[in-house]
Amino acid sequence: MNSTPSAQPEARERALVLGGGGSTGNAWLIGVVAGLFDAGLDVTTADLTIGTSAGSTAAAQFAGASPTELFAAILAAAPEQKAGSAASDRSRVASRPVADHLARISAIIASSDDMADLRRRMGAAALDLAAASDGSWQKQWRATVAARLPSRQWPQRTVLITAVDARTGAPAVFDRHSGVDLADAVAASCASRLPYRVGDIPYLDGGYRSNAENADLAAGYARVLVLAPFGGRALTPVEWGNHLATQIDELRAHGSRVETISPDGSAEHMFGPNAMDLTLRPPAARTGYEQGTALAEPLAAFWR
């Protein structure tokens, strides 16, 4: 099994980067792309698509259904909470599991020397949690991820899905030539707490590779569109050099034109600690759709 991406095709014009951001981040990504699509700009035809965590799910979903269909499915899946209800309160407190997980990550970051050290420590912590579990999570998680994908087949266009080897902390990138099922690649990229095994190798969330976007993988592409549900924010120190802004500077320094879309300020309560709140998926998708619709015309010259 090969988790190193194969050689890129000759066409290196347009790259689409779909960042991580939990359940609401996935909904927002779909909303943005659907808004662009319905306004006449189809970014799903990019020569390269990079998907990390929630972005890997979106990348796989775009391979099997149109952005319009995916957007409609989010709106139809669950009713939104009424305005003014406790569930829609912008001052809501993150659920205990999410808060505990963020606290664990912050503690591990504080004890780490750099990204490589952080990946190793995160992997070790995840393997310890797995050893203490009953082992049922793997099967359940794969079924959950597979059910989200309209197609289980890798697209012919180049899609890279990021992950991290939990044993060594080594970055991993899957594509259609890696010998890994699409559902397994996505499940690995979204494994933020417990490791997901592909063959004999346990993998962790692709957001631990570098950051929630991994835009550095678009190096060499002329135009790079980055969709960042977390707005490029990272918990790691800036001096580690892995923040999105640093990666964008490096892409531009090597000749790439880069545009970034992030949720606007009024939508910040839908992300971060609340990123796994399923009741926020419809409003997150609508927020993304409005942004995509508004940005389609300004982005058309850049993308085309």
Secondary structure, 3 states (H helix, E strand, C coil): CCCCCCCCCCCCCEEEEECCCHHHHHHHHHHHHHHHHHCCCCHHHCCEEEECCHHHHHHHHHCCCCHHHHHHHHHHHCCCCCCCCHHHCCCCCCCHHHHHHHHHHHHHHHCCCCHHHHHHHHHHHHHHHHHHCCCCHHHHHHHHHHHHCCCCCCCCCEEEEEEEECCCCCEEEECCCCCCCHHHHHHHHCCCCCCEEECCEEEEEHHHCCCCCCHHHHCCCCEEEEECCCCCCCCCCHHHCCCHHHHHHHHHHCCCEEEEECCCHHHHHHCHHHCCCHHHHHHHHHHHHHHHHHHHHHHHHHHC
